[in-house]
Each structure stands twice: as structure tokens, then as C-alpha cells.
Amino acid sequence: MADKFATYSTGITGPAEDIFEIIPNDSSDLASATRALNVAVSGTVRVTTVSGTTATVYVAAGVAFPIRARRVLATGTAATGIVGMA
């Protein structure tokens, strides 16, 4: 497959290059930090950001929610079908 943009650097405002399933966990960080979250079913998502702040955010289904998260907690998370975009 040709990738016309392979030689360009990807900035934080560029499109995600990777997507991975997230299973919320109160004690484990994600394998890599996110650029954004996306959910299949809208609801609250409790996250710890890369800077260490823990908060609850509301994420609408099908919308990329820009947040640099290092952990998605099970406690306080109601949204389902969560994917990380990096």
C-alpha cells in the first residue's frame, strides 16, 4: 500500500496512526498514551491524564474526544466499547 504521508512527521493535531481496544482497569496504565478516546456507547469515562490528573469526562459515541490519557479506570466509567487513538 502506498502512503503519501509516510515521510511527514505526525504532530499532536494530526490524525491518529493507531487504534487499540481499552479495557478499563483501576490499577494498570495503558500500553501507550492516547491522543483521543472513542466509545461505542456514550457515557462517563474516568481517566488519569499523562500529567497525572484523574477526572471523569463524558464521551459521546462515535466522536473522537481529544485527551492524552495514560489510564482508563473501571470505577466511574460507564461508557462501553472504548478505543484509544494514538
N, C-alpha and C positions, 0 to 999 in steps of 0.2 A: 504494500500500500504506500502510495506517495504521501508525504506530509510536507506541505509547502511551508510550514511554520517551524520545522524541526531545528532550524538554526537560530531561531529567536529565543531570547530569554523570557521566562514566564514571570511576570510581576504579580503582586498580590491582587491586582484588579483584573488580571487575565482570566480566561476560563479554566475550570478545573481540569487537571490531567488524569486524575484518578478518582474512583468512587469505590467505597467499601462499606459493607454492612456493619452497623454498630449494634451491639447487644449491651444495653445499659448495665453498668456494674459500679457498685459503690466504692470498691477498693482498688480497681485497676485502671491505669491510664490507657488511652488508645495507643495503637502501634505507631501512629503518626498523628500530628495535629491536623485539625481540619481548616479549611478555608471557608467552608459553609456546611450547613446541615440541610437535609431534605427529609421530609416524612411522608408516608403514605396516608396516615390518618392524623389530622390536626390535633394538637394538644400541647400541654406543657412539656418542656424538656429542661431538666436540671443539669447544668454543666459547670465544669471548672475550666476557666479560660487558661490560655498559655501563660498569662501573668499571675495566675493563682486565685483569681476571684471566683467564688461559687455563687451562682444565681439561677433563678428559674426564668425561662423565656417561653413565650408562646410561639409555636411554629405552625404555619398554615400548610396544609397538604399541597404538594406539588410546587412549592415556592422555595427557592434556594435562600436560606437565611444566613447571611454572612456573619460568621463567628469563628474565631480561632480557638477552638476547644481542644483541651487535652484529655478530658474525661467527660463521659455522659453517665450520670448517676441513675440507678434504678429507682431509688427513693425520690419521689417528686416528679417522675417522668410518666406522663400519661399518653403521649404520642406514641404511635407504633410505626413499624416499617421505616426505621431511621437509617439513613445512609450518610456517611461523611464524604465530603468532596474536598480533594486536596490538589 
